[in-house]
Structures are given as structure tokens and as C-alpha cells.
Amino acid sequence: MADDIIIGSGAHRYSFRRNWAKLPRWWGFGADSVERRPPQTAVQGAVAANGDVYVLARAEHPVLVFDADGNFITSWGEGRFSPFVHGLTIDAKGHVWITDSGTHTVVEHTPDGQVLRTLGIKDYPAPTLYGFPFNMPTGVAFAADGSFYISDGYGNRRVHHFRANGKIIRSWGGPGTGPGEFSIVHYVGLDAKGQVYICDRENQRIQIFSPRGKFLAEWKEFDMPSDIAFGRESIVVGGRDGLSIWTPDRQPIIRFAADEPHKGALNIHGVWLDADENIYLAQFDRTVSKLTRVTGRTKSKKASS
């Protein structure tokens, strides 16, 4: 295996390992044909409290589990999800939530894949004109009180806030380009204050709301922002324009272009962090990569052409 490439500077230097996940022979993060629609790829992931890394893929083996070094542990969910499965989140109990845009459902699982409950009616999309859950939902984010937000998504262009018991509290949004309106509600994330960040991807922005859905700010620094993750003192955003890291008050720290360290290396669909704030990337070219924080003095290495 070739040496990892060191990218970044200062306190934000990373060892970039492309194809970090070591899949069993003949397995992949999607079909061989890139002409399949929706695109077959790894889409999102999360890290469990024990350090296991969960990756969701539009593939024969949709939920794959690895250790921190990328060694394969297990898989589950075969035959259970649609070709347009979209989001994976792990809650404080360690339960794995899968958001399936193709079946219009959000499903809570045990860590080994046993179904605990299903929100939404499988294969029954809610009518788009009324905004009820769900019409092609995309992701889930959890608040400190156990309530959760669901981005809904490709069909509804809305955000729903639920109590921990699954009872809906409120919804907001609708199609459009103004404040509180969305083109595609691609993913949802919460910061330490409980503020709700929505990747309004086709509107080329992230919108920020109070926990009750009040519009707070529009953040337009991106080209198709796909996903967002929160560190202890940073915000990480991935999209078509690459990877960027920001302070909690949204000041820039560092950017990595989509073609850094080589062409197409950072065209990102999903981004998530582990406890050490190493960065994992699910990429459109059916690749999962890892950026490991570097400490000490190490010279940067350039990719070979």
C-alpha cells in the first residue's frame, strides 16, 4: 500500500487514506456501472461508542461495519433497503437509524440490525402539497433531550421535529429559495447549542434554525453542500467543492478543494467524525476515505501524478 498523503497545515494536518475501508474480496460500495440511477455508492456513516465505524452504501451489502483501521467486521441489511437508501445515524443508545428515501421510511435498529421501530409507511410517500412525513426523507439528527429532527428531503422539502417517542412536534419548510425554504433538504445536523443546520444542497447553502424552527442565518460559502458534522470546536462540511473546516461561529479554518490531493479525491456525499475528530468521507466515486489527525512534525507528501 502506498504511503498516506499528508494534507493541511497547523493544527489541522491529516493523513489522507483513500480507500480506507478494506472490503471482502469481490465486494464494493455499489454497482460497477456508474450509469445506474440513483448512483450506486457509499452515502453516509457514523462511529459507535466502541469505535466501530458504520458505513451505509447503495449496494448488495448496505450496512457495513469496520474497525478504526478499516478492517471489515460484519454487514447487515441485505435485501432490506431500496436502491436510494440515504442516511445513517447512531443515537445515544447506540441504535442505528437508517433513512431510506426510496421507501419513505426511517427505521431504528439495534447495532446488529434488528428492527426496533419504523417511522413512515413503507413505499407510501406522503402527498407533497401538505408536508406530512415522509416523502423521500434523507437524514436524522438527535438533540440532547432525545428528540430528533428528520430532513424530508427530496419530495417534501421540509424538516420535522419529533419527540423521543416518535410523536411529531412541529414541521417547517417548503419548496423555494427564500429563508426557511428549500430545494433539496439533503442532510440535517445539530450543533452544541441545539441549533439545526440544513444542507439545502441545490440552493448552494446551509440554513440555520433555532431548535423550534425559527430561521437564524443563511450560510452561502459552498458548492452543493452535502453533509455537515460537528466537532468539539469545529464544524466540518463536505460537498461537491471538497471539504472545509470552520469555527463554531462559522469562521473559516481550512479548505481542501475537491481535487486535493488529486483529481476528484474529495467529491463528498457524507462526512462524519470519530471521538478523536478524525474525518471519514463517503464519496461519489464509491470510495470511503479517512483523514487521521497528525500530531508532531511531519513533512507533507504530494500525490504522484
Beta strands, then each sheet from edge to edge (+ up, - down):
strand 1: 5-9
strand 2: 12-17
strand 3: 42-47
strand 4: 53-57
strand 5: 63-66
strand 6: 72-76
strand 7: 85-90
strand 8: 96-100
strand 9: 105-109
strand 10: 115-119
strand 11: 137-142
strand 12: 148-152
strand 13: 158-162
strand 14: 168-173
strand 15: 185-190
strand 16: 196-200
strand 17: 205-209
strand 18: 215-219
strand 19: 225-230
strand 20: 235-239
strand 21: 242-246
strand 22: 252-256
strand 23: 268-273
strand 24: 279-283
strand 25: 287-293
sheet 1: 1+ 2- 25+ 24- 23+
sheet 2: 3+ 4- 5+ 6-
sheet 3: 7+ 8- 9+ 10-
sheet 4: 11+ 12- 13+ 14-
sheet 5: 15+ 16- 17+ 18-
sheet 6: 19+ 20- 21+ 22-
end
